[in-house]
């Protein structure tokens, strides 16, 4: 599996060398169709062998011809290792549902590959939020990634047949998410994170098979949707007047709130509301003091769409899966785990910056000034645990999950915020990930950790 990192630079034409890299990148993706015959064990063995080959042998037998000039100057190519590593991780994580690994691999190979080709040849109109990416490349990503993923989702299973319409719908939704993540201006190579997140999302969507009909025809759904629209319109407007969100935050907040209310009714919505109140209160608390110390949130603490989606995107997906799958407790735990982590992260950061006496770097425990990326304090940590406990207990009171789920959710939130501090110290300080990307990752970690406890909580 030999390929280089796939990015879409400014459209200056597709060079012969770049075209060769894309052909190899997509050609390797055809191997995904062999997962149907290989099964989990031999698929993992082949991926591990390809990783070793790319790492140790390929550069010695002519593989450097696929490297870009910057990689030749550096003496190494990260993408040549990350591609087979991503495939290996997909197979290991989704070994029980190899069609998920294969479909995510298809998006990586054909969506990403064709995005680069189209972007370099046709990408004159750039994305407003990332001038290194184009609308043409993004459209190619969605089209080719969707059909590659659908073909692999239909082909790979040995004992299950998906309806082609369902396969098309879930693969389109997954590829759209992957394209959105690819379009973000991050400094970190996305050959690992995007396939894994896409695979998790696709797995959740696949589990909804057969549940859409009963959900859409349930009694009272229309009224619930009307209430969701009315409640969220009012609260979004109030939040804008109170200067806690900006205009993009109003739109994103409305959509998040609407879908959570639609899928989990008022009980799930109260957890979202509790997170919003906790986060807004902690941000506004001592704002002038934090602003004077240059530690306050920008834009007077008003949150935008990226912040809303980064903190609530994972929870919104979990709300949908809780309502549309046969695993309501598992996804309810993940839902609460995501919000508990988001609340803990915001509280620990804001309170730590306000009253933290001693702050330490999470990776080395070296004393650092307040506001340093990846810094933690005792006061902030305790505030985060308290915020997570509020969310976790509220979910149990509302009956979203048994009381045995409270402690796992608080633990998941603590692990998620610790993860965020460690990764923030290691990557955000080097400008490889921004704050919104870290917020998304820590809520995902919190949701996954909480979900692990589902068998014990039931």
Buried (B, 14 or more C-beta within 10 A) or exposed (E): BBBBBBBBEEBEEBEEEBBEBBEBBBBBBEBBBEBBEBEBEEBBEBBBEBBEBBBEEBBEEEBBEBBBEEBEEEEEBEBBBBBBBBBBBBBBBBBEBBBBBBBBBBBBBBBBBBBBBBBBBBBEEBBEEBEBBBBBBBBBBBBBBBBBBBBBBBBBBEEEEBEEEBBBBBBBBBBBBBBBBBBBEBEBBBBBBBBBBBBBBBBBBBBBBEBEEEBEEEEEEEEBEEBBBEBBBEBBEEBBEEEBBBEBBBBBBBBBBBBBBBBBBBBBBBBBBBBBEBBBBBBBBBBEEBBEBEBBBEEEBBBBBBBBBBBBBBBBBBBBBBBBBEBBBBBBBBBBBBBBBBBBBBBBBBBBBBBBEEBBBBBEEEEBEBBBBBBBBEBBBBBBBBBBBBBBBBBBEBEBBBEEBBEBBBBBBBBBBBBBBBBBBBBBBEEBBBBBBBBBBBBBBBBBBBBBBBEEBE
